[in-house]
Every structure is written in C-alpha cells, then in structure tokens.
Amino acid sequence: MQPARNIGWLLLLLLGLGGPARADYLFAGKSWAIEGRFPGTPQTDNVLTASPQGDVKVQRYHWESANEHYLLARFEYPLALALGRESATYDRAFGELLKSRPGQAKGRGKFTLGPYEGDKMTITQRGEKSIREVHLVQIGGILYLASVEWPEAGDGAARAAAFFAGLQMRPEFQDARVVAEDGRWRDLAAGPFRLRYDASRWYRDPVDTEPGIFTLLRVDQRAEAQLIVEPHPLESGDIETFVLDAAREGAESVSVKKRGRRLRGGIELTELEFEARVENKNYHNHGYFYSGPEGTVQLRGWAVARDYPAVEGDIAELLDGLTMVGNGR
C-alpha cells in the first residue's frame, strides 16, 4: 500500500500573493507543461512543504492588483503521483483547500487541457465578499494549480475566464504516454555522481539529512537502498574489501554470492551480491561500488532474503541508474 500523500501544502498557496500591475505577460516556465497569460508581470518563488515522504517542491507564479489575485503553481512530489487516480488526488486537494480556508463551493466540473482531464471548483468567500475559481490538472506525476480570486461585485469574472481560457499545453507534453514515463523519474546528485531513480517505487527517507548519504525506501517498505558518496578515493584502493569489512562490523556473518564488474558510462564499477545475517535475520544485498580519482561511491540495495526475489528487478533497475557526470549517458 502506498503511503498517504500529504497535500496540505495547498493551504498556503492562495494567501499573501503580491505584485505590481504591469503590461500583459506571457508565462512559459522552464520544465512546465502549461503556459498562460497573466494580466501583468508575476512574481515567482519556490516553497518546500513537508510531507511524510519528504519535501514537496512547489514553484509559484503569482500576480495581484488591488483586489484580484492570480496564481499558477507546479507541485513536484517525493513520490510521483499515481496515474489512474487523478480524481482521488483532486478530491483530497479540494477537501484540504476548503478545510484551510472555509468557503461555500458553488460548483465543480471538468475541463480538458490537451490530452489531460482536470477538475475545477468555484468557491464563494463570504467574509471577503469574493469569488475564487481553482483548476487542478495532473500531467504525468506532476500536479498543476491555476487560481483566480476576484470581488463579487465588478467585472473580475470576465478577466478570470480569459485567464483560464488562455492556459495552453506546451507541444512537448502532448504525448501523455511519454510524459507519464518521464514524470516518474527523479535525480540525486553528489559530487560527480548522479543517481536516477523511479519515484513511483522509491522515495528518499526524509529523516536522512547527512551530507553525501542518501537512503531510499521502497514504497511498500519491502526494500531499502543507500547511496554514499565521498569526495576522495579510499587510501587502500580496495573497494571490495572495504565494503565487505564494513558489512561484517554490524553483522553476525557475511557470505558473498556474486562478484563482478559493470561498465557504466566511462567507469568500471565493482558489483557485489552478499548475504548478511543481522539479529538472526538474513538480508540479501546487491550493490555497485567505485573508488578512484573522482571520489568513492557506494550504491547498495537490500531486502530480507525471502523477499528479495520479489524486489530484485527494482533493485537492479535502481543500481543501473548510477552514472558519473561527463561519463554517464
């Protein structure tokens, strides 16, 4: 079962928006799937919002006049949003939105943006005597939010309608299948080393903050992995002995199952599979290791031995995501 995603970050995003009115502004953010036209030049910021799986990365563009507020936001999660469950994502988001800032939902409906179906809601804010319209659309593993708020009196509704009508899908995101495939990947970087991993299966342990050490947890908790990067080579130069000696320090016994070499980009990695017995339980480990002028890297995945066959493919895929900048592909 996937861990529940905390989407309370929506509570923060429709408050405190500011910026001077200027000429009409065409927005097209780098890495964004959508583009649109603000009434004026927007301000932008980035927000990190905690969730059980780590920080949600939120990039916002916002503009306001004296009494109208416009917002576009892009949410990137530690876990890529699941495909086929978009309606549940929208339900949770709107539920949290109304909980954080109570209002009366006047209506809810669907809309399309390219090949993607989104959900929209109109909310009356009685205290402020304003109306707010919010659009949500999931594109691959990313959620996009568009919002306009305007006074009940006046002609703000027409400008809001023009803003939403002007939202467009960028051509490179029109192929939903390709976007879904690309959207599930994340990257970890340390020194010259990079690890690309599937964020629909793995997420970084948010309590692990030590520099150069990255612990990854499988969504179903049946496997773990760790990437350790140091900026200097081992003094001994023998990475295999170093890894196995370190394993023996915390284990009752260690038995090597496989030794090998792997060429990843321009570097040759040491491959090791071994079982370690810890507190009367056997753990199967599979890892790639390297020590050289560029530094030392250890990438290892493990699971309880009886569970390993079920997760072996995911661990192998994770290991193959390791590259070195300038040499990796």
Secondary structure by P-SEA (a helix, b strand, c coil): cccccccccccccccbbbbbbccbbbbbcccccbbbbcccbbbbbbbbbbccccbbbbbbbbccccccccbbbbbbccccccccaaaaaaaaaaaaaaaabbbbbccccccccccbbbbbbbbbbccccbbbbbbbbbcccbbbbbbcccccccaaaaaaaaaaaacccccccccaaaaaaaaabbbbbcccbbbbbcccccccccccccccbbbbbcccccbbbbbbbbccccccccaaaaaaaaaaccccccccccccccccccbbbbbbbbccccccbbbbbbbcccccccbbbbbbbbccccccccaaaaaaaaaaccccccccc
